[in-house]
Amino acid sequence: MKLTRTPLTRSLAAAVGILTITALAACSPTAETADSAATEGRTVDTLLGEVTVPNEIESVVVIEGRRDLDIVLSLGLPLAGYPYEEEGSLDLESPVAAALEEAKANGAKELFLADEINLEAIAEAAPTLIVSRVDDVEPILDELQAIAPVLPIGEQDVSTWQDDLLLVAEATGTEERAEELIADYDARIEEVSTTYATVLADNTFAPVGIDDEGSQVRPNRLLSSVLRDLGGTPSVEFAASIESGEGGEFGPEQLVNAFGDADGIIALVNEPTIWESLQTDALFTQLSAVENGHVIRSDKQTHEGAALTAMHSIDVIEELLQTF
């Protein structure tokens, strides 16, 4: 992620940043209870070591805006700030839209553009807790810890959303809610996999990302994991990516060779103009899944997330299964 800074030398910028953030944090309610929070809280083991989280959590800031945001909203934690997508960049509704609207009504604010972390905006939000992906927080951990305790979580190639949900729940005293969310997901998986058992077994499926540069399949994206949990038979390239644990990428001209065997496709297309152009694309319309009407669209908002996004992904896949 890009980190917003003033144009100073690197060492001076870091020093000024930490001093500024510390000063801002010192003026916040969080700073007044910092000492007691260090000794009166819940301590959990994370990817970056032990973290102690205050018993009383008044506000939470998330930095990445995907799995971290979903977890905070799913657990009903008091969201204070989050990153936002550039206006008009995505046309499909977010899986967390309803929960986020409720959080905004309760005071949650957009802090910075996604992938452009703004430390000053985080400090001004004066959170009790910061939650985000380990890759985002590790490079600026000292600066973030000057604001509030930092709870790092994983991502699709590091940990499951259930693992991270339980971690945050343990740290925030919301274990019962987390267990409910996981149980609801498991029950929904059982329901859909049973209802469409024959369709899932007798046909092959692929979650296919498509953009101007070609197509790709990733085994650990959230929607891919949900499809696997449902017991969907993978297409050849999807199966290969599962076996290797890595994704496969293909040029535009390879679309039919890569995914022509898939009986059902979830097309992961971010831009509406690309989706519109695909409807008359010579290669896309050659795909057997497209010819037979077994294709449905999603986008990058189902690549990563937690309980809310997982349940939404089941709905998306069920909509595809209903076409058979």
N, C-alpha and C positions, 0 to 999 in steps of 0.2 A: 504494500500500500504506500501511496505517496504521503509524506508527512509535511504539513504546512509549517514553514518557518520564515523568519525574517532573514534578509540577505546579510548574514554575518558570517565570519569564519566558523568552521564546524565546531571547534572547541569552545569558542566564545558563545556561539549560539546555544550550545548545550548548557553552558553555565548560566547564561541569562535565562534560558527556558526553565531550568529547574528552579532558579531563584524566583522568577515571576510566578510560576505555578505554585510554589510553596507559599508565596505571599498571598495569592488568591485563595488557596486552600485554607490558610490560617484565618481568613476572614469568614469562612463558612462554618455552619453548624457541625460539619464533619470534623473539623480540626479541634473543636472544643471537646469532643469525646474520643479523640484519637488514642490517647493513652489508655483509657479504660477499655476501648475496643480491642486493643492489642492483648489484653489479659482476660476480658470478659466477652468471649465469642466462641464460635465453632471453628475448630481447626481441621482442615482437610488436606490430604496429599494430592498434589496436582503435578502436571508435567514439568513445572518449574519449582517443585518443592512444596513445603508446607505453607499454607495460607490460612490466616485467621480472619474470619468474617464476623463483624459485629452481630450481637444477638438481635438488635433492633435495626432493621434495614428501612431507611426512610426513602431512599431513591437509588436507582441503578442506571448506569450508562453502559450501552453496548457500542462496540467500535466497528465490527465488520458488517452487522446488519443482516446476517443470514441465520446460522445455527444459534448464535448468541441471542439474537432478537427473538427467535421462535421460543427458545427455552425460557427466557424472562417472561414473555407474554403467556406461555403455556402454564407456567407456575403461578401466575398472578402476582408477580413481583412488581413493585412500584417503579415503572419505567420513567426516567427523567429525560433521557436524551438518546438519540440514535442517528445513524447516517441515512441519507436519502439518495435515491436514484435521480439522475438528471430527468427533468420533466419531459414526458413524451418518449422516453427511451424504450418503455415497455407498454404494451397495450392490454395484455392479459392481467386480470385482477390477481393481486398477491394472495397466496394461501393464508397469510396472517392479516389480511386487510381488516376484517371485522374486529379482531382483538386489538389491532393497532389504533383503529378509530376510537375505541373505548379508552385506550391508554392516552391518546391525544386529548380526549375530553377531560381526562383527569390530570392534564398538565404536561404530558410528554412533548418534547420539542425536537425538531430537526436540528442537528448540530453542525453537520458538515456533509459535503458531497461524498458518496461512497468512494472508497479508495483514496481519499484525501484527508487523512487524520488531522484534526485541529486541536492541539493540546490546550490552547487557551479556552476554546469553547467547552471542552470537557471540564476544565477547572471551574469555569463560571457556572456550570450546571451543579457544582458542589455535590457529587454523588456520595452515597454511603459505600457503594460498591461498584467496581468496574468489571464487566464480564466480556471476554472476547477470545477469539482464536489465538492460540499460542504464537503462531507465526507473526501476528500483528503486534502483540504486546511485548514480546521478548526484546526487540531492538530498542524499545523506549520504556522498559520496565521501571527504571529508576524515576523517570519523569512522571509516569502514571502513579507509582506508589507514593509520590509526594502529594497526590490528590486524594487517593483512597486505596483500600485494599484491592488487589487485582486478582481475579479468579480466571486463570487461563483454561480454555477448553480445547478439544481437538478439532478435527475436520474429517471428511469422508475417508481419507487414506490413513488416518491415525487412530480413530476411535468411532464407535457407533453413536448415533444420537441418543440412544437409551443410556449408554455409559455416561455421557456428558450431562444428560438430564438428571440422572441420579447423583452425580457429583455436585451440581449446583443445588439440587434439593437438599443434600446432606449439609451443605454449607449454609443454607438459608432456612433450615427447619421446615421444609415443605416436602418431606419424604412421602407423606401419605398421598399428596396430590400427584407426585411423580409416579408412584405405583399405580394409581388410578389411570393415568394417561397411557402407561405402557400396557396395562390390562385391556383398556379400550382398543388400543391398536391391535393387540393380539387377537381380540375377539372379532374385530372387523376383518382381519386377515383370514381368520378361520371361516367367517361367513362367506366372503367373496370366493375364496379358494374352493370351498365346498359347492357353492352354487354354480360355479363355472369350471368345475374340475375337468370335464370332458374337453371343453374348449381350450383350456390351458395345457392339457396333455397332448391333444391331437394337432395343435398348431404351433408354429414357432413365432417368437416375438423379438423385437429389437427396439430399444430407445435410441433414436438416431438424432444427433445434433447436426443441424444443417445451417450453413452460412455461406457467404461469398467465397470462402476459401475451400469449401468442400464439405465433407461430412465426417463425423466421428462417433465413436461409442465408448463409454466409460463404465466400468463394472461397479464402481463404488459411489456414483452419484446417488442421491437419495431415491429418486424415482427408479433407478436401476435396482437398488437394493430392495425396494418394495416389490417390484416385479419378481425378483428372485424369491422373496419371502412368500409370494403368492404361489410359487411353484410353476411359473410360466416356463415353457420349453424355450430355451434361447436359440436364436438364429445362429448360423455358423460363426459369424464374426463376433457376435455378442458372447457366444460360448468361448471363443478363443480369448477374448478379453478377460473373462471370468477366470479362466485357467491360468493366464499369465499374471493376472492382478493389475494389468496395465491397459490403457486404452488403445484403440486403433484409430488411425487417421487416414483419410482417403481423399484424393483429389476429386474435383467436380465430375470428371469423366469416369470415375470409378464407382459412382453411386449404385448403379444396377448390379455390377459385379459383387459389390460388398454386401448389399442388402436385398437383392432380388429374391433371395430364398425366404425372406421373412413373410409370414402370413399376416402378421399384424405389426404395425409400426406406430410408436409414439414419436412424432416429429417434434424435436426440441428446437423451435425457431423463435428467436428473440424479436426480430424486426417484422412488423406487419407487411412491409413492402416486399420482403423476401418471401413470406408465406403466400402473398398474392401472386407473385411471379412464378412460384412453384406449381400453381394450378394449371399452368400451360407449358411448363418445362418438359422438354422432350424426354429427358431421362427420368425425372421424378414420376411422370405419368406412366412410365413403363414398369414401375415397380408393381409386383403382383398384389401387394397389400393395397396400393392405391387403386389399381384396376378393379379390385373386388370390394372397395369401400371400407377396408379395415385399417384406417389411419385416423389418428386424432392428434391435435396439436397441443403442446405445452411449451414451456420456455425455461430459461435458466433459473427461474424462481423455484423450480422443483429439483435443481441440482443439489441443494444443500438446505438443511433446516432441522427441525425436530418434530415434536408430536403434531403440531398443526399442519406442517407441510407434508408429513407422512400420511396423515389422514386424507389430505387433499389429493395426494398422489394415488391413493387407493381409488378415490372417486374418478380420477382421470383414467386410470387403467380399466376400471369397471365400465366406463363409458365406451372404451374400445371393445371390451369383451361383449358388450351388448350388440355390437354390429355383426356378430357371427350367428 
